[in-house]
Amino acid sequence: MKVKNFFYLPAADSEINVLAAIRGTMVLFKVDYAGSWIKETGMAQLANGSVLVEDAISYKNNEISVKITISFYDFDGNLTRFDTSKCKSLASSEIEEDTTSLARRLVRLNVLSLMRKISEEDPGPWGILRGVRPTKIAHRLLDQNHSRNEIINKLIDDYALDSAKSELITGIAIHQRPIIANPTNSISERKIGIYIGIPYCPSRCLYCSFPSYILPERREQLDSFLRAIKRDIESAAELIAKNSLIVENIYVGGGTPTSLAASDLAELLDLIKKSFSVTKTTEFTVEAGRPDSMNNDKIDVLRQTGITRVSINPQTMQDKTLKQIGRRHTVQDIIDIFGKIRHAGIPTINMDIIAGLPGETVNDLEDTMRQITSLNPENITIHTLALKRGSLLKESLNSVGHDLPSEETTKQMLAIGAEYTKDMNMHPYYLYRQKYMTGNLENVGYAKPDTDCIYNIQIMEERQTIIGIGPAAGTKAVNPKNWHLQSSYNAKDVTSYIKNLDIYLNERYTLLSRLYGNREEDKQC
């Protein structure tokens, strides 16, 4: 049955609001919320393609019982009701759930189970999970000394993941354990990461919704930004020195940082290096995502600064697709820039690709992977296309030539990419998910032995403080005793960032001073 929308009738005595849990699960089936159901309304008023969802939640002797009933008219006009129940003891929950959280999870599981039966569709391999960081669940279970098989089974039972995804994130989490803080790995509480965001790009790609801007033509606009971000860097450096923090990793992203002129890039990277890089800094990444943002002078700047990792992000090795998504370069440009960066002696090169780009086929993706394999980068990140709000692609889906591969095709693309990385002696080392991803799938980073990007792991697992610098950057202050975090964010808009920089610096200063024991009331800008 094709379900278009649903109505909701909560139990009269329910004290837990589970509508958001129901809506979040229905979204997986592309089913909209039609509104509250009036109890006095006769069932005959239930329209074709609509369903009515009812719940019954009870809590007794520390056990929660959740029943979901879904009513609808079948193709023959007969009123049909499906229901299912789940019970679980709060004491047996090992993932820090309170009564409300557990009830909502059980609601999601019940709705997912019933909708799979009613719609005869499977909305994807990730079950009820919709969050960005599914590996965090595996890490919490590892903290409690669960075995690999126990974690895999719990992910299947408690979140309805398929076995392949359960095995994938459990394996990634186990691989990450020596790198991140955990009960058996006493990493220095003073180790942190640095993120610097440069918001400019040569042009805007069709799929992009990041807070990026075309490099301004007026020099005074760029100078205003550079003055602000340098002040941001200097303020962070003073804060790090004051709290005796150790910078483990530095990541310069964007945007496309290499959009800057070679002289501006050199000055900025030199300041970053002098401000943050110490003998214990093991990684210094710069995104050089687009070959049309690079030249020999900029490559020389990266080499002289001592950059250890560069990210070249072609997204595809198909000229037809590059043109369609708004890239002003060719496949040959990618190959040429890769060769020059390799010749410069930078130890690690990452390449990003996107599965599910408009007009692409499985054969296109396989050809892209063949070409990337011949270049032999140390890291490859395979993304699933996400139709993000604000992207030109989202706004122009009805245009000629913007047909997207099917969900099944995109799934095949990811499988092909994974096979190629395996043949390159790579392992999956980090994973994250996004809203609006084709097929409700994922993004996975792969690496050759001993080349994992530490920043990528730390930013996703959230067990290390990251100081964010620049527009749209966030500072995540992680308590090393329990890994609880607090955040502060800079404005996405460059003008607002420059105008309100004092506010953001004060917020960051207060956040980190509280975490690292400096409780003085003075303020630093």
Secondary structure as the mmCIF struct_conf table of DSSP 4:
data_model
#
loop_
_struct_conf.conf_type_id
_struct_conf.id
_struct_conf.beg_label_comp_id
_struct_conf.beg_label_asym_id
_struct_conf.beg_label_seq_id
_struct_conf.end_label_comp_id
_struct_conf.end_label_asym_id
_struct_conf.end_label_seq_id
STRN STRN1 ASN A 5 LEU A 9
TURN_TY1_P TURN_TY1_P1 ALA A 12 ASP A 13
BEND BEND1 ILE A 16 ILE A 16
HELX_RH_AL_P HELX_RH_AL_P1 LEU A 19 LEU A 28
TURN_TY1_P TURN_TY1_P2 PHE A 29 LYS A 30
STRN STRN2 ASP A 32 SER A 36
HELX_LH_PP_P HELX_LH_PP_P1 TRP A 37 ILE A 38
TURN_TY1_P TURN_TY1_P3 LYS A 39 GLU A 40
BEND BEND2 THR A 41 THR A 41
HELX_RH_3T_P HELX_RH_3T_P1 MET A 43 GLN A 45
HELX_LH_PP_P HELX_LH_PP_P2 LEU A 46 ALA A 47
TURN_TY1_P TURN_TY1_P4 ASN A 48 GLY A 49
STRN STRN3 SER A 50 LYS A 60
TURN_TY1_P TURN_TY1_P5 ASN A 61 ASN A 62
STRN STRN4 GLU A 63 TYR A 73
TURN_TY1_P TURN_TY1_P6 PHE A 75 ASP A 76
BEND BEND3 GLY A 77 GLY A 77
STRN STRN5 LEU A 79 SER A 89
HELX_RH_3T_P HELX_RH_3T_P2 LEU A 90 SER A 92
BEND BEND4 ILE A 95 ILE A 95
HELX_RH_AL_P HELX_RH_AL_P2 THR A 99 SER A 119
TURN_TY1_P TURN_TY1_P7 PRO A 125 ILE A 128
BEND BEND5 GLY A 131 VAL A 132
TURN_TY1_P TURN_TY1_P8 PRO A 134 PRO A 134
HELX_RH_AL_P HELX_RH_AL_P3 THR A 135 ASP A 143
TURN_TY1_P TURN_TY1_P9 GLN A 144 ASN A 145
HELX_RH_AL_P HELX_RH_AL_P4 ARG A 148 TYR A 159
HELX_RH_AL_P HELX_RH_AL_P5 SER A 163 GLN A 176
TURN_TY1_P TURN_TY1_P10 ARG A 177 ILE A 179
BEND BEND6 ILE A 180 ILE A 180
STRN STRN6 ASN A 182 ASN A 182
TURN_TY1_P TURN_TY1_P11 PRO A 183 THR A 184
STRN STRN7 ASN A 185 ASN A 185
TURN_TY1_P TURN_TY1_P12 GLU A 189 ARG A 190
STRN STRN8 LYS A 191 ILE A 198
STRN STRN9 TYR A 200 CYS A 201
BEND BEND7 PRO A 202 SER A 203
TURN_TY1_P TURN_TY1_P13 LEU A 206 TYR A 207
BEND BEND8 PHE A 210 PRO A 211
STRN STRN10 TYR A 213 ILE A 214
HELX_LH_PP_P HELX_LH_PP_P3 LEU A 215 PRO A 216
BEND BEND9 GLU A 217 ARG A 218
HELX_RH_AL_P HELX_RH_AL_P6 ARG A 219 LYS A 242
TURN_TY1_P TURN_TY1_P14 ASN A 243 SER A 244
STRN STRN11 ILE A 246 GLY A 254
BEND BEND10 GLY A 255 GLY A 255
HELX_RH_3T_P HELX_RH_3T_P3 PRO A 257 SER A 259
BEND BEND11 LEU A 260 LEU A 260
HELX_RH_AL_P HELX_RH_AL_P7 ALA A 262 PHE A 276
TURN_TY1_P TURN_TY1_P15 THR A 279 LYS A 280
STRN STRN12 GLU A 283 GLU A 287
HELX_RH_3T_P HELX_RH_3T_P4 PRO A 291 SER A 293
HELX_RH_AL_P HELX_RH_AL_P8 ASN A 296 THR A 305
TURN_TY1_P TURN_TY1_P16 GLY A 306 GLY A 306
STRN STRN13 ARG A 309 GLN A 315
BEND BEND12 MET A 317 MET A 317
HELX_RH_AL_P HELX_RH_AL_P9 ASP A 319 GLN A 324
TURN_TY1_P TURN_TY1_P17 ILE A 325 GLY A 326
BEND BEND13 HIS A 329 HIS A 329
HELX_RH_AL_P HELX_RH_AL_P10 VAL A 331 HIS A 343
TURN_TY1_P TURN_TY1_P18 ALA A 344 GLY A 345
BEND BEND14 PRO A 347 PRO A 347
STRN STRN14 THR A 348 ALA A 355
TURN_TY1_P TURN_TY1_P19 GLY A 356 GLY A 356
TURN_TY1_P TURN_TY1_P20 PRO A 358 GLY A 359
HELX_RH_AL_P HELX_RH_AL_P11 VAL A 362 LEU A 375
BEND BEND15 GLU A 378 GLU A 378
STRN STRN15 ASN A 379 THR A 384
HELX_LH_PP_P HELX_LH_PP_P4 LEU A 385 LEU A 385
STRN STRN16 ALA A 386 ALA A 386
TURN_TY1_P TURN_TY1_P21 ARG A 389 GLY A 390
HELX_RH_AL_P HELX_RH_AL_P12 LEU A 392 GLU A 395
TURN_TY1_P TURN_TY1_P22 SER A 396 ASN A 398
BEND BEND16 SER A 399 SER A 399
TURN_TY1_P TURN_TY1_P23 VAL A 400 GLY A 401
HELX_LH_PP_P HELX_LH_PP_P5 ASP A 403 SER A 406
HELX_RH_AL_P HELX_RH_AL_P13 GLU A 407 ASP A 423
TURN_TY1_P TURN_TY1_P24 MET A 424 ASN A 425
STRN STRN17 HIS A 427 TYR A 432
TURN_TY1_P TURN_TY1_P25 LYS A 435 TYR A 436
STRN STRN18 MET A 437 MET A 437
HELX_RH_3T_P HELX_RH_3T_P5 THR A 438 ASN A 440
STRN STRN19 ASN A 443 ALA A 447
TURN_TY1_P TURN_TY1_P26 PRO A 449 ASP A 450
HELX_RH_AL_P HELX_RH_AL_P14 ILE A 454 GLU A 461
TURN_TY1_P TURN_TY1_P27 GLU A 462 GLU A 462
BEND BEND17 GLN A 464 GLN A 464
STRN STRN20 THR A 465 ILE A 469
BEND BEND18 GLY A 470 GLY A 470
TURN_TY1_P TURN_TY1_P28 PRO A 471 ALA A 472
STRN STRN21 GLY A 474 VAL A 478
TURN_TY1_P TURN_TY1_P29 PRO A 480 ASN A 482
STRN STRN22 LEU A 485 TYR A 489
BEND BEND19 LYS A 492 ASP A 493
HELX_RH_AL_P HELX_RH_AL_P15 VAL A 494 LYS A 499
TURN_TY1_P TURN_TY1_P30 ASN A 500 ASN A 500
HELX_RH_AL_P HELX_RH_AL_P16 LEU A 501 LEU A 515
TURN_TY1_P TURN_TY1_P31 TYR A 516 GLY A 517
#
